Amino acid sequence: MIKTKRIYEPASPGDGYRLLVMRRWPRGIRKTAVDAWEKELGPSPELLSHLRSGLVSWAEYTVRYHEEMSSKRPLIAEARAIADGGDLTLLCSCVDEHQCHRTLLKTLIEPTS
């Protein structure tokens, strides 16, 4: 099972493998709070900046994030393999999970039926 969670929420036993998917390390978080950090699965600094400044809409951001991730297929496959072996929780600092790349990434990792 693949879950998403804000990095500032407490860890729980149901999290399974905790994978941080941000370009920068979040403030105040210990390295032991995650099992791994894969910054390449976060959006590029330019794309994130464009979203935050309003230069791109969420819809455009989604398209561009998927384009960026098209070159990260081996990393996505690694995350899928982890999820196949047990629970995987994707972590990011975004408050709204519905407008966060961790939710977009989850759909990329989940096997297509």
N, C-alpha and C positions, 0 to 999 in steps of 0.2 A: 504494500500500500504506500502511496506517495501522499504526503501531507505538506502543507505550507504553514509557516509560523513566523511571527516576528521574533527577531533575535533577542529582543528585550523581554520576551515572555519567559517565565521559568521553564527549565527543561523538565520533561516528564518521562517516565519509563516507556511510555507508548511512542515516543519520538523515534526510537530506533536509531539509525545512522543519521547524525545531524550534519548537514552539508550547508556551509555558508556560501552564498552565491552573490557576493557583492564585490565591486572593484576595490573598495577601501575597507580596511578593518574598522568595525564599529567602535565608537568611543565607549570606554568603560566595560568592555567585554573581555574576559580572560580567554587566552588561547585554549584552555581546557574545556571551554563551553561548547566546542564543536569537535566533530570527528575529523573534518577536513574543510579546507577553504579552497574553493575553485573560483577565483576571481574572473576567469575568462568566461564564465557563464552569466556574469552580470552584463548589463548594457555598457556600451562604450561611454566614456566620459562625455563625449560630444552629444550623443543621443540623449543621455540623461539630462544634460544641461538644456537641450532644446525642449524637452518635455517640461522641465521645471520652469523655464522662462516663458512658456506658452508658444514657442515657435512651431511646435508640432502638436496635433491633437492626440488623444489617446489612440484613436483608430490608426493614425499615421505611425505613431510610436510602435504599435503592435506589429505593423507590417515591417518596419525597419528593424525591430528587435528580431523578428523571425529571419530576416535577411542576414543579420549579423550572426545568428546562431547556425545558419546553414554551413558555415565553415568550421563549426565546432562539433560536428557529428561524432567524432571519437569520444569527446568528453560527455556528450549526451548518452552515448552507448554505455560508457562506464557507469553513469548514474542509473541507467536502466538496469544494468547488471546488479547493482547494489539493491535496487528496489525489488528485483526478482528474488533476491536472497532474503529479504525481510523488509521491515518498515524503513522508509526514507523520509526525512523531513527537510524541506528546502527552507533555508533561513535568509531573511533580509530585514533591513530596518524600516521599510515602508510601513506606514500605519494602516493604509487601506489595501488589503490583499487583493481587492478587485481591480485596482489600478497599480499593480506591482508586477515586475517581470517574473517574480517567483511563481506566480499563477500561470503566466504564459509558458514558462519553462516546464512546469508540471505537465502541461498538455503535450509538449514536445517529447518528454521522457516517457509518458504513458504509452504502452504498446497500442498500436492501432488494430482494431478488430475488423 
